[in-house]
Amino acid sequence: MSNIDLTPLQAWIGKTETVQDYLTQSLIDRFRATLDPHLWSGAVPLGLHWCLTLPTTATGELSTDGHAKKGGFLPPVPLPSRMWAGGEVLHHHDLIPNAPVTRTSTVSDIVAKQGKSGALVFVTVVSEYHCGDQLCISDRQDLVFRGHSTLAKPATPKAIPGTTSTLRDTVTPDPVLLFRYSALTFNSHRIHYDAEYAQNAEGYADLVVHGPLQATLLLNMAAKASGKPPQRFSYRGVAPVTLGTAVEIHQDENKVWCQNTAGTKSFVADYGDS
């Protein structure tokens, strides 16, 4: 599909949803059990907000790929694959353990583009997370929809091996880590647990490491480097990363990134106090 008619999708701009949750110590403990020792030492690990106020889509309302069927909160983009392309997190105040959390999200923009391998539609969702009357986190997510065929031969960024001076940590993802993170985020996208589907339907070499998982690792590394949560954390996906390779976490000045041992970057971010 080379051209996308955005006219019927424009009605979703301005659509909102509000979801309430409760940040329990149990969730914090499960998050730490999954990702320690790669987390910052704060009372609430950074990135945990992506495990809160989750949509509870019934199993019968899932699409073949495991995502919720389109046309609810997100627009019915006529492209089969949805990926988490990037976004930005602004920290205003710390989340409070054992307290209620409210997320209010709005579809703020829908844009069609033509990539080298086909049509793309970008959907921007902005969210605010409140504990009581206090705004704690502002979050922007950039979602990209595209055809499966574009994933069979993804563009590979130039490999630039990192140096020992920037290497801060190494994580070797396995099916257990992907399963646990999928459970924490109530994410049933099959590319993270169904290798046959990931390979045959979406063209990946193996199970795919979650974008938010990589962003979480980078966010916590930024906090470790700064000694505090960054007020601003901007990130984007560069290339998919699948099982079978170690993921190196690098940090240099106000930049952090994930790459494989050959030097191909998968997720990059910059951060600061403004």
N, C-alpha and C positions, 0 to 999 in steps of 0.2 A: 504494500500500500504506500504509494509515493506521496499522496497528498491527504492531509487530515482536515476535515471541516470542523472548525472550532465552534461554529455557531451554536449547535445544540449543547456544547459543553460549557459555554459561557454562563449558563444559568447557575452553575455550581460556584462561581466566584462570589464570595461573601457568605457561603454556607458555613454554619458553625455547629459544633457539638460540644457538650459539656459532660465530663465524666468525673465522678467522685471516687476516691479510694482512701485507704488508710495505710500509712507507712509503718509497718510492724517491724519489730526487732527481728522477727523470724525471717522476713524478706531480706533484711540487711545481712543476716547470718548466712543465708543461702547464696546471696550474691558474693559475699566474701569467700565462701567455701568453693565457689566456682572459679573465681578469678584471682584470689590471693596466690602468690605474694606480689602481684602486679598492680595493686591498688594503693592509692594515697591513704594516709592513716587517719583521715578525718572521721568523725562520728558517723556520717553518711557518705559512703563511697560515691565518687563522681560518676555520672552516667547511670546511676540507679533510677533517675526519673524516667528513663526509657523502659523501665520495668513496672511503672505505675500507671494507673488510670487507663488500662489497656482495653481496647474493644473486645467484647466477649461474643464473637460471632459463632452462632450455632454451627455444628458440623455440617448439617444439611445445607447451609448457606455459603459453603466454601466452593470456590472454583476448582478446576482440575489441578491447578498449580498449588493449591493450598491456601491462597489468599482469599479474603472475603470477595464475594461477587461484587462487581462494579455497579455503581449507580446509587449507592447509599451515601455515605459522607463524601467519598471520592467520586469524581465524575466517571462515566462509562467510556473511557478512552478505548477506541477500537484497535488496540494493539495488545498482544498477549503477555508481554513480559514487563514486570515492574521492578525497578531497582531503586535503592536509596543512594542518590547521587552525591549528596552533601548537605551542608547547612551551616547553622551558627547557633551557639549556645551563649547566652548572657546570664551570668550569675549575679543576682541581686542580694539574696540572703540564703543561708544554709537551710536545707530541708530539715524538718524537726522529726526525730524518731518518735514513734507511738503517737502520731498526730494525723488528723485528716488532711488530705491533699485533693485539690480540685484542679482539673485541667480544662481550659477552654481553648478550642482550636478553631481556626478559620482558614478556609481555602482562599488564598489571597491573589493567586495569579495562575493562569493557564496559558502556556506558550507552545506553539508548534515550530519545530525546526527540521531541516533536512540534513541528516548526517551523511557521511561518506557511504554508509551501508544501508541507508533507509531513513524512513520518517521517525521522528522523535517528538514526544510531547512531554513537556516539563510542567509539573503541578507543584506549586509552592503552598505549604501549610505552615502557618504560624500559630504557636501555642504559648499559653501562659500557665504556669503552675503556681498555685497559691496554697499556703498553709494558713488557714483562717483568712484574715484580711490582708495578709502580707504576701506581696509578690516575691517569689523566690527565684524562679527561672523563667526566662523568655527563650523560646526555642523555635528556630526556623528549619524546616526540612524541605529539601528539594528532591522530589521524586521524579524519575524519568521512566516513561513507558516506551517500549520499542518492540520490534518483532524478534522472535526467537532466532531467526536466521542471522541476525547481526551479532549474536553471542557465540556462534560456532567458531568464528575467527576474530576474536576481539583484537583491537589495536593494542600493540604491546609497546609501552613507553621504553625509551632507551635505557638500558641497564647501566647504572652508575654505582659501582660498589661503594658502600659507606666505609668510613674509616673507623679505627678503634677509638678514636677520640670522640666520635658522635654516637657510637653504639652504647645503648643504655640497658637493654633487656632483650631477651629472646623468648619467644613462645612457639611451641610446636603444636599446632591444633590437631586434634584427633576427633573421631566421631563422638566420644563421650563429652568433650567440651562443647561441641556444636549442639548436641542434644540438650545439655543442661542450659545453655544460653537460650536455645529455642523455648525451653520450658519456662525460664524466667520471664521471657518477653511474650509468651503465648503466641509464638510465631510458628505457623504451620506451613510456611513456604517449603515445598518439597526439595528444593535444591540444597537444603541444609541437612537432610537426613535420608533422602532417597537417592542413592547414587545412580541407579538405573535411570530414573527420571531425569536427574541433573545432566547425565551424559547424552541420553537418547532424545529427550524432548527439548532441552535448552542448550545443548552443545558444549557443556563444560567438561573438563578432563576428569573431575571428581567432585565430591561434595564441596560446596562453596562456603567460605568463612564469612560470617555476617559482617556487613558494613558497620552497624552500630557496635558490634563487639570490638572491631578495630578502632573505631572512634573512642570507645570507652577506654581502651588501653592507652591511646594517645592523650586523652584528656587527663587521665591520672598521672601519666608521665610528665605532662606540662605542670601539674600541681606539685609533683615531687621536685622538679627543677626550680620552681618558683618559691616553694615553701608555703604555698597557699593556692586555693582554687583561682584559676584565671578568671577575670571579670568577663573577658571575651574569648571565645574559642571558635574559630572558623575552620571548617574541614570540607574535604571533597574526596570522592573516590576517583582513583586514577585508572585502576585495572582490577579485574577480579582476581582473587587468590583462592586456590583450592588446596585440599589436603595433599600431603606429599612433600611439603616444603616447610622449613622453619620460617617464622615471621620475625624479622629483626625490628626492634623499636629504636629509632634514632632521635636524638635531640641536639639542636645547635641553636644557641641564642633563643629566639622566640619562635622557633619552628620545630615541629615533631613530625615524624613520618614512619610508616610501616613499609618494609620492603623484604623481598626474599633474599637468600644468600647470594644470588647472582647480581643483585643490585636493582631489580625491577621494583619500582614503587607501586603500592596498591592503595594506600590512603595517606593523605598529606594534610597538615593543619598548621595554622599559625595562631598565636594567642598573645594576649596582653591585658593591660589594665584600662583599656579604652576601646 
